[in-house]
Amino acid sequence: MITIKSKRELQGMQRSGRLLASMFEGLRDVIKPGISTWEIEEFAQDFMKKHGGRLSEQGFEGYKYGTCVSVNDEIAHAIPRKDKILKEGDLVKVDVTCNLDGYETDSCTTYAVGKISEEDQKLMDVTKKAMYMGIDQAVVGNRIGDIGSVIQKYVEEDNGFGDVRELVGHGIQPTIHEDPEVPHFGKAGHGLRLREGMTITVEPMVEAGGDWRIKQTTVNDPNDDWVYYATPDGSKSAQFEHTFAITEDGPKILTLQKPYDGLEKYIPHFDEDED
């Protein structure tokens, strides 16, 4: 079911999103060569506990951890691991959902580990820009297909990368996964019409090798049979994701990270009349 959020709900989600964005900002100083992906999990858990939030992915559909941490060819949903050590040149995707006082937000950032290649930097830049291009289509009266079509064209036709089909964005609140599904491909003018008060995520996953398919991979751990997704050709991937609200003034990003330079139009002000 798709719910239209009240101002009170948007205020709560804005506070949740601010907390989640602050956590991602803090990770910029944590992620570096030599740390394990488990240390990312530990930082996120400690950060949320200190600030009254909860990593709401933990326990969802049997998932044991608060973060998904996927490195290089791992597209999404990989678990944090003590033996997965980051090295110079890696790309690491951190995907987290946050619950603060009952309000959910969801975001993902790809981090460069140390110095990366020009090709990997282009992959990150294209993925991030594709996300914002999709968000820009999320205006009242447009359709779901308008979001996916611009992402697909920019990723595949303009840059020759692979635009993952099987993993999609989604509605959010009151749970972390709500209707509607938000594909990152499609036809303009098709699909559900967007309405003011909807809250959704856009989260393109892009493969450097040009393939849009994914393969299921099982964690190499006798105590954990969790399945995650990787590129079929071993090429690197990137992902960026924001939670945002559709308003009469355009999309307002609830998980926007500082600095805001050039992103001021996305800043939400749902709580500006609060004391």
N, C-alpha and C positions, 0 to 999 in steps of 0.2 A: 504494500500500500504506500502511496506517495502522500506525505504530509506537508502541508503548508505551514511554515513556522510563524509564530507570533513574535512580536518585538521582544517579549521576555525571553523566549527561547533563543532568539538570535543574540541577545545580550549574553546569555549563558554560554552559547557556542563561541562567541567572540572571546570570552575569558578563557575558555578551554583552549582555543586556538592560539592565544597569546602565550599560554604556558608551554604548549607544544613547540611553538616557534622558538621560544627562549631555550628549550632543550637542544634544538638543532643548532642554534647559535653557539651554545656551549661545546657541542661536539667538534666544532672547528678546531679547537685547541687540544682535543683528545686524540683525534685520528691522525696517525703518523706511522711511518715505518717501524716495525718491531712490536706493535701491540697486537693482541689477539682480538678477534671479533667478540669474544666473551667480555672483554673490557668495555666494549661499547654497550653491551647489555647491562653491565654493572653500573656504568655511569647513568644510563637512562633510568634504571630502577631507583638509584639513590636520588637523582634529581627530582623525580616525581614524588617520592616520599617526603622530601624536604619541603615541597611546595603544595602538598595536599592533593596531588593528582594520582591517577592510577593508569598503568599501561593496560588498556582494555583488550588488547589482542590476546593476552594471557588467559587461557581457559576457553577461548572461543574456538568451537569445533575441535576441541582436543589439543590445541596448540599450547605448548608448555612454557613459552617464553614471552617476554614483553616486547621484544623487537624482532624484526626480520632483518638479517644482515647478509646481503648477497654480494659476492665479490667477482669481478670480471665477467666470465661467461655465465655466471649464475644470474638469471633474469630477475627472479622474485621468490619470496617465501623461504629462502634459506635460513637455517637456524644459526644463532650465535654459537661459536665453538671455541673452546680453550686451545685447540691445536690448529686453528686457522689463523696464521700469523700474517699480518699485512706487510707488504714489501713495497719498495719504491716503484712507482709507476702503476700501481693497482688502481682500479676504480671500485669503490665500495658504496653500495646502496643501502641506506638505512630507512626502513619503513616502520612507522609507529602510529598507533592510535592512542589517543588520550581521553580519559574520562575525568572531568572535573565537576563535582557537584551534580552528577547525572547528565552532563552534556558532553557529547562525543565530537572529536575532530580527528582527522587522519591526514598524514603528510609523509612524503618521501623526499629525500635529498641524496644525490650522488656526490660523493666526495672524491677528490683527487688525493692519492696518497703520495706525498712528496712531489717530485717533478714527474710530469706525464708527457707523453708524445703529443705532437701537433694533431695527429689523427684522433687520439683519444679526447683531446680538448675539443675538437670539432664535434665529436659524438656527443659530449656533454652539452655543448652550446646549442646544437640542433635540437636535442631533446628538451632542454629547458625552454627554448623559443617555441617549439611545437606546443608545449603545455600552455604557454601564455596565449598563443594564437587560438587554441581551442577555447580557453576561458573567455577570450574576447567575443566569441560567438554565442556565449551563454547570456543572451539578453531576452527580455520578455517578448514573446511572439515568435522567436526562432524555434527551430526544432533540434532534437538530439543529433540528427544527421548532419546538421551544419557544423557541429563541433568536430565530429570525426572526419568529415571530408577535408577540412583545411589541414588537420594534422597529417592525414594520410598523404595528401599531395605534397606538403612541405617535406616530410620525412622521406618518402619514396621517390617521387618524381623530381623534386628539386635537389635532393641530396644523395639519393642512391642507397639509403639505409633501409633496414627492415622494420616495419611497423607492426608490432605484435598484435594479433587479432583476438586470441583466446582469453586474455586477461584484460578486464575493462574497469572503467570508473563506475561510480555507483552513487545512489542517494545515501544520506547519512543522517542519523538522529531520528528516533530515539535509540536505535542500535547502530553498530558500526557499518552494517551492510543493509541498506534499504533499497527499495525501488526508487527510481528507474536504473537499469543498467545504462552505462554511458560508454559505448564503444569508441575507440580511437581511429576508426575508419568508417566509411559509409558514404551516403549520397546526400548532398545538400537538399534541403526542403523535405526530407523524409523523417519519419519517426515522431515521437511524442513532442507536443508543443510545450515550450518552457513557460513557466508561470512565476510571477513574483512570489517570493517566500519559499521557493524550493532551495534546498541545500544539497549540493552534490560534490563529487570529486572528479577531477580530470587528472590522469596519471599515465601518460604515454610511456611505454617501454620500447626502446629502440635498439636494434641489433646492428652492429657495425658491418657484419658480413652480408647484409642485404636480404637475408631470409626473414620472413615474418612468422615462421613456425616456431614451436617450442618443443622441448623434450622433457619428459618427467625423469627426475633423478632422485634416487634414495640416498639419504645421508649415510655415510660410511661409518656407522656406529652400531655395535651390537645391541645397545640399549635404546636406540631410537630409530624407528623406521619411517620418519617423517619424509614426505615427498616434496621436493621443490622443483623449480623450472629453470632450464638452462638453454642456451643457444644450441641448435643442432650441429653447428659447424665449429664450435669452440671459440667463436669470435666474442669480443667484449660487448657488453650492453650497458645502457644507462636508463635511469628512470627519474622523473620528477613528478611530484604530486602536491596539489593543494586542495583543501576544503574551502568552498566559497558559497556565498548566498547570491541568489538572483534577485536583483532589486530594480526598481524603476529607474535608478541612476546607473545601471550597469552592474556587472559582477563585483562583489566585494569579498576579498580573500580573507578568510578567518585565520589562516596559518601563515600569514606573510612574515618573513624574516627581515630583520634589520641588516644593513641599512636599506631604506626605502627608495633610494635614488632612482628616479625614473618610473617608480611604481606607485606614485602617490594616488593615482586614480582608483587603485584597488583597496585603499585603506578603509576599513569599515568604521562607522561612527554610531553604532547602535546604542551605545551607552553614554552618549555625549550629554544627555540630560540628567545623568545620575549625579548624586552628590559625591 
